[in-house]
Structure formats: C-alpha cells, structure tokens
Amino acid sequence: MNDHDAVREFVGSLLRRKGDTNPFTDTDSLVLSGRLDSLDVLEMVVFLEKQYSFDFGDRPFDQQMVDSVDEIADLIAAP
C-alpha cells in the first residue's frame, strides 16, 4: 500500500467511526467542511507522527494542511 492509499484508508476509518459512510474524494474538504473535527485532526497528527516520523513541534501547523487526502499526501511527500 502506498502512502496515498494509507492516508485514504486512515481518513476513511475516522469517518466510519463517526458514522459517516458517505463517499469522499481525495480532494474533498474534510476538516473545513465539518466532516472531521479537531479531535480527528489530533488523531491524524498522531498517525502522521507514528507512521512517517513527523515532528509537528518543529514546523508550523495549520489544520488546512490535513483538510483533504491529497493535502495530507502532499505533506508526506514534501521534503
């Protein structure tokens, strides 16, 4: 499974836990649209820190950085 698919699966699991079984695309707004909340963003941050060794203490963070599957995948791919 590539990084993009792993992110998509994780986002899907967050949505399903909330009872949201509606489809989503890789470009759909998830946070700003209200489908994911601040606790979900925190879980996403923990996921990224564990899976990809991110240290968000060393970089500025804006929840828009994790608003869509594509934006999260871009964050992972960035140097």
Secondary structure, 3 states (H helix, E strand, C coil): CCHHHHHHHHHHHHHHHCCCCCCCCCCCCCCCCCCCCHHHHHHHHHHHHHHHCCCHHHCCCCHHHHCCHHHHHHHHHCC
